[in-house]
Amino acid sequence: MSKKALAGVRLLEVCHTVSGSYCTKLFADLGAEVIKIEPPGVGDWARSREPFAGDVPDRERSLLFIYLNTNKLSVTLHLESAGGKKIIEKMVKSADVLVEDNSPKVSKKLGIDYGKLSKLNSKLVITSVTPFGQTGPYREFKSYHLNEYHAGGDGYLLQSAGYTDREPIRGGGYLGEYEAGMVAAGATMAAIFARSVTGAGQHVDISKQEALIVLNRYNLARYPNEGIVERRSTRGYEWGGILKCKDGYMMMQATEEHHWLALKKLMGHPAWADEEKFKDRLGRGQNKDEVNARITEWMMHHTKEEIYLEGQKCGVPIGPFYSPEEVVDNEHERVRGFFVEFDHPFVGKVKAPRGPCAYSETPVAMDTPSPLLGQHNQEVLERLGYSKEDIVKLAEAGVI
């Protein structure tokens, strides 16, 4: 097999739940050695988060943790202890990157702040992924995904066509957390590249709020430049949007004249579409409820797949809403080998998506399942010069 893209890169992770762990997962699946440092006894908080395989709560059966931590090593370390601080200082000296998601005050307490560790390894890149960043009045604030998502403006702006009077809504699952993790991975890779030029590491400050703000693109730019506060009621589609069909829903955003002509072709040129009131964009916008009702009437005789495939041929900007089952069983992703299976010692066969990118020469692969809590204590500590007797003593003292 070809060498992986990040083979030879060593990364330490001191993270809980999603953002930081997803950032490091992307590195691990690309071949970096990722050593996940977890609190003894309890581990990453994600180990206690549902869903659990077979609905059996157990820190080794969390499917969230299993997905986020493929190809990683797990070391348990009590970072507040003198022994724990000594061990991580040794680990840092041979590391390229440390990713952590603690508040600035907690990071300093744990001894993993940039000011301290950069003195031990001037080439070290430290990426801190926190709700609101390392500076500013919110720097020490704690937050849940729901808070971060709305602090970034996404919930306020999220389109819910036809329901403009609804309260702000959140994206499904940990959407914002994964987005922040993706931003953190890209920023960390840029810092690694910069080090290859300058020879020096640096501190990468990731604010989850700001990671979500920049993904809103033009929406947030309208207020400072035009004085317009965007909301769902000001972003309604002229016509189209979310429309029901025979076996589910479609999403269509067809605002241009050539889109309308393509849609007419898709529907077989129905007579109503040539009525005077629908002849131009203004008329269709003024009569959008009737337009949508007519389109829906036609769609109710066709499946999502029929509409999607024929719409592609005609040039209609339309796509289906897929359920998780439909996504996993989709023929296109099956041909691309996007969903892969691996064996987990507690759960058995697990199917999960591979990395979001495919490389022709340096493959992405989930070679090893997520680690059991403290599974690699001996392997990593022996590498640092600790004997088996030393490791037993560290365990007895509660350091590991």
C-alpha positions in Angstrom: 0.0 0.0 0.0 1.2 3.5 -0.7 2.5 5.6 2.1 -0.2 7.8 3.8 -0.1 11.6 3.3 0.7 12.4 7.0 2.9 9.4 7.9 5.6 10.6 10.3 3.5 13.4 11.8 3.0 12.9 15.6 0.0 14.6 17.2 -1.2 14.7 20.8 -4.8 15.2 21.6 -6.3 16.5 24.8 -10.0 16.9 23.8 -13.5 15.9 24.7 -16.5 15.2 22.5 -16.6 16.3 18.9 -14.7 19.3 17.4 -11.2 18.6 18.6 -11.6 14.8 18.2 -12.9 15.2 14.6 -9.9 17.5 13.8 -7.5 14.9 15.0 -9.4 12.0 13.4 -8.8 13.6 10.0 -5.1 13.6 10.7 -5.2 10.0 12.0 -7.0 8.7 9.0 -4.4 10.3 6.8 -1.6 8.5 8.6 -0.5 10.8 11.4 0.2 9.1 14.8 -2.4 10.6 17.1 -2.1 9.9 20.8 -5.3 10.6 22.6 -4.8 11.6 26.2 -7.8 10.8 28.4 -8.6 11.2 32.1 -8.0 7.9 34.0 -11.2 5.9 34.7 -13.7 8.0 32.7 -11.9 9.0 29.5 -13.3 11.4 26.9 -16.8 12.6 27.6 -17.8 11.2 24.2 -17.5 7.7 25.7 -20.6 8.4 27.7 -22.6 9.9 24.9 -25.3 8.0 23.0 -26.0 6.3 20.7 -24.6 3.1 22.2 -24.2 -0.1 20.1 -27.1 -2.4 21.0 -28.5 0.3 23.3 -26.2 -0.9 26.0 -24.6 2.1 27.8 -20.8 1.4 28.1 -17.8 3.7 27.6 -16.5 1.2 25.0 -19.8 1.1 23.0 -20.5 4.7 22.2 -20.8 4.9 18.4 -20.0 8.7 18.6 -16.7 7.9 20.2 -16.0 4.9 17.9 -16.5 7.0 14.8 -14.4 10.0 16.1 -11.4 8.1 17.2 -10.4 5.6 14.5 -6.6 5.0 14.1 -5.7 6.7 17.4 -3.8 5.5 20.4 -5.3 6.0 23.9 -3.2 6.9 26.9 -4.8 7.7 30.3 -3.1 10.6 32.1 -4.0 12.6 35.2 -2.8 15.9 33.9 -3.3 17.8 37.2 -0.8 15.5 39.0 2.9 16.2 39.1 3.6 12.8 37.5 1.1 13.5 34.7 2.6 16.9 33.9 6.1 15.3 33.8 4.9 12.6 31.3 3.2 15.0 28.9 6.3 17.3 28.9 8.3 14.3 27.7 5.7 13.5 25.1 5.6 17.1 23.8 9.4 17.1 23.1 8.9 14.6 20.2 5.5 15.8 19.0 4.6 18.0 16.0 1.2 19.1 17.1 -1.0 19.3 20.2 -4.7 19.8 19.8 -6.7 20.8 22.9 -10.2 22.1 23.7 -10.0 23.5 27.2 -10.5 27.1 28.3 -7.4 29.2 28.6 -7.5 29.0 32.4 -7.9 25.2 32.4 -5.1 24.7 29.8 -2.7 26.6 32.0 -3.8 24.6 35.1 -3.2 21.4 33.2 0.2 22.6 32.0 -0.6 22.4 28.3 -0.7 26.1 27.5 1.4 27.4 24.6 3.5 29.7 26.7 4.8 26.7 28.7 5.0 24.0 26.0 6.6 26.1 23.3 9.6 26.5 25.6 10.1 22.7 25.6 9.6 22.4 21.8 9.9 25.5 19.7 8.6 23.7 16.7 5.4 22.6 18.4 2.1 23.7 16.8 -0.7 24.0 19.5 -4.3 24.2 18.2 -6.8 25.4 20.8 -10.5 24.7 19.9 -12.8 26.6 22.3 -16.3 28.0 22.1 -15.2 31.7 21.8 -11.4 31.7 21.4 -8.4 32.6 23.5 -9.1 36.4 23.9 -12.1 38.6 24.5 -14.7 38.8 27.3 -16.2 35.3 26.5 -12.8 33.5 26.5 -13.6 31.5 29.6 -17.2 30.8 28.9 -18.4 27.2 28.7 -20.9 26.3 26.0 -22.9 23.5 24.5 -23.3 22.9 20.7 -26.7 24.5 20.8 -25.2 27.8 22.2 -22.3 27.8 19.8 -24.6 27.1 16.8 -26.8 30.1 17.6 -23.8 32.3 18.6 -22.5 31.9 15.1 -25.8 33.0 13.5 -26.7 29.7 11.8 -29.9 29.0 13.7 -31.2 32.5 13.1 -30.5 32.3 9.4 -31.3 28.7 8.7 -34.0 28.5 6.0 -37.2 26.8 6.8 -39.3 27.6 3.7 -42.9 28.0 4.5 -42.4 28.4 8.2 -41.1 31.9 8.5 -42.8 32.5 11.9 -40.9 29.6 13.6 -38.4 30.1 16.4 -34.7 29.8 15.4 -33.7 26.2 14.8 -30.5 24.2 15.1 -28.8 22.0 12.6 -29.1 18.3 13.3 -26.7 16.4 15.6 -23.4 18.1 16.1 -23.3 19.9 12.8 -21.6 23.0 14.1 -19.1 20.9 16.1 -18.0 19.0 13.0 -17.7 22.3 11.0 -15.5 23.8 13.7 -13.4 20.6 13.7 -12.9 20.8 9.9 -11.8 24.5 10.2 -9.4 23.5 13.0 -7.9 20.7 10.8 -7.3 23.1 7.9 -5.8 25.7 10.2 -3.5 23.2 11.9 -2.3 21.9 8.5 -1.5 25.4 7.5 0.6 25.9 10.6 2.5 22.7 9.9 3.2 24.0 6.4 4.3 27.4 7.8 6.7 25.6 10.1 8.4 23.9 7.2 9.2 27.4 5.9 10.0 29.3 9.1 11.2 26.4 11.3 9.0 27.6 14.2 5.7 26.4 15.6 2.8 28.6 16.7 -0.5 28.8 18.6 -3.6 28.3 16.4 -6.6 29.9 18.1 -9.9 28.4 16.9 -13.2 30.0 18.0 -16.1 27.7 17.2 -18.3 30.8 17.1 -16.1 32.4 14.5 -15.8 29.2 12.5 -19.6 29.1 12.2 -19.8 32.9 11.4 -17.5 32.6 8.4 -19.7 29.8 7.0 -22.7 32.2 6.8 -21.0 33.8 3.8 -22.8 36.9 2.6 -25.7 36.7 5.1 -23.8 38.4 8.0 -22.2 40.9 5.6 -25.6 42.4 4.7 -26.0 44.2 8.1 -22.7 46.1 8.2 -22.8 47.0 4.5 -26.5 47.4 3.8 -28.1 47.8 7.2 -30.3 44.7 6.5 -30.8 42.0 9.2 -31.3 38.7 7.4 -33.8 36.2 8.8 -35.8 33.4 7.4 -38.7 35.7 6.5 -36.4 37.8 4.3 -34.8 34.8 2.7 -37.9 33.1 1.4 -37.7 31.6 -2.1 -39.8 33.3 -4.8 -41.1 29.9 -5.5 -39.7 26.4 -5.1 -38.0 25.5 -1.8 -39.1 22.4 0.0 -41.7 20.5 -2.0 -43.4 17.2 -1.3 -43.2 14.3 -3.8 -44.5 10.7 -3.9 -42.0 9.3 -1.4 -40.6 12.2 0.4 -39.4 15.8 -0.2 -37.3 17.7 -2.8 -35.4 20.9 -2.5 -35.5 23.3 -5.5 -34.0 26.7 -5.9 -34.9 27.6 -9.4 -34.8 31.4 -9.7 -33.6 32.1 -13.2 -35.5 32.0 -16.4 -33.6 29.1 -17.8 -34.4 27.1 -14.6 -38.1 27.8 -15.3 -37.8 26.6 -18.9 -35.9 23.5 -17.7 -38.6 22.7 -15.1 -41.4 23.0 -17.7 -39.5 20.5 -19.8 -39.1 18.2 -16.8 -42.9 18.3 -16.2 -43.8 17.7 -19.8 -44.8 21.3 -20.7 -48.1 21.5 -18.7 -50.6 24.0 -20.1 -50.9 25.9 -16.8 -47.2 26.8 -16.9 -47.9 29.0 -20.0 -50.6 31.0 -18.4 -50.1 34.8 -18.5 -49.6 35.2 -14.8 -46.6 32.8 -14.8 -44.9 34.3 -17.9 -42.1 36.0 -16.1 -40.1 36.0 -12.8 -42.2 38.7 -11.3 -45.5 37.0 -12.0 -44.2 33.7 -10.7 -43.0 35.4 -7.5 -46.4 37.1 -7.0 -48.2 33.8 -7.4 -45.6 31.5 -5.7 -48.1 29.6 -3.6 -50.1 28.6 -6.7 -46.8 27.7 -8.6 -45.7 25.5 -5.7 -49.1 23.9 -5.5 -49.0 23.0 -9.2 -45.5 21.7 -9.0 -46.3 19.6 -6.0 -49.3 18.2 -7.7 -47.0 16.9 -10.5 -44.3 15.7 -8.0 -46.8 13.6 -6.1 -46.9 11.2 -9.1 -43.1 10.8 -9.1 -40.4 9.5 -6.7 -37.4 11.4 -5.4 -35.1 9.4 -7.6 -37.1 9.9 -10.7 -37.3 13.6 -10.2 -33.7 13.9 -9.3 -32.3 11.9 -12.3 -34.6 13.5 -14.9 -34.0 16.9 -13.3 -30.3 16.5 -13.8 -30.9 15.7 -17.5 -33.0 18.8 -18.0 -30.8 21.2 -15.9 -33.2 21.8 -13.0 -31.5 22.7 -9.7 -33.3 20.2 -7.6 -32.2 17.5 -5.2 -33.8 15.0 -2.8 -33.9 14.9 1.0 -32.3 11.6 2.0 -32.8 9.7 5.2 -29.7 8.1 6.8 -30.8 4.7 5.4 -31.0 6.1 1.9 -27.5 7.8 2.3 -25.8 4.6 3.5 -27.5 2.4 0.8 -27.0 4.9 -2.0 -25.5 3.2 -5.1 -23.2 6.1 -5.9 -21.5 6.0 -2.5 -21.3 2.2 -2.7 -19.5 2.4 -6.0 -17.1 5.0 -4.5 -16.5 2.8 -1.4 -17.3 5.7 0.9 -18.8 3.6 3.7 -16.3 1.1 5.1 -16.5 -1.6 7.7 -14.0 -2.3 10.5 -13.9 -4.6 13.5 -14.3 -3.2 17.0 -13.4 -5.5 20.0 -16.5 -4.7 21.9 -19.1 -4.0 19.2 -18.0 -6.2 16.3 -18.5 -5.0 12.8 -18.9 -1.2 12.5 -19.8 0.6 9.3 -18.8 4.3 9.0 -17.9 6.9 6.4 -14.2 7.2 5.4 -12.5 10.5 5.2 -14.1 13.3 3.2 -11.3 13.3 0.6 -9.9 10.6 -1.6 -6.2 10.7 -2.7 -4.8 8.9 -5.8 -1.4 8.2 -4.2 -1.8 8.5 -0.4 -4.9 6.6 0.7 -7.2 7.4 3.5 -8.1 4.3 5.6 -9.5 3.3 9.0 -6.8 0.7 9.7 -7.5 0.4 13.4 -10.8 0.9 15.4 -11.1 3.5 18.1 -8.9 2.5 21.1 -10.1 1.1 24.4 -9.6 3.4 27.4 -5.8 3.4 28.2 -5.2 0.6 25.6 -1.8 2.0 24.7 -0.4 3.1 28.0 2.4 0.6 28.1 3.3 1.0 24.4 3.6 4.8 24.7 5.2 5.0 28.1 7.9 2.4 27.3 8.7 4.5 24.3 9.4 7.4 26.7 11.7 5.3 28.8 9.4 4.0 31.5 9.9 0.4 32.6 7.0 -2.0 33.3 7.6 -1.5 37.0 7.4 2.2 36.6 4.1 1.9 34.7 2.7 -0.3 37.5 3.7 2.4 40.1 2.1 5.2 37.9 -1.1 3.2 37.8 -1.1 2.6 41.5 -0.6 6.3 42.1 -3.5 7.2 39.9 -1.3 9.1 37.4 -2.4 6.8 34.5 
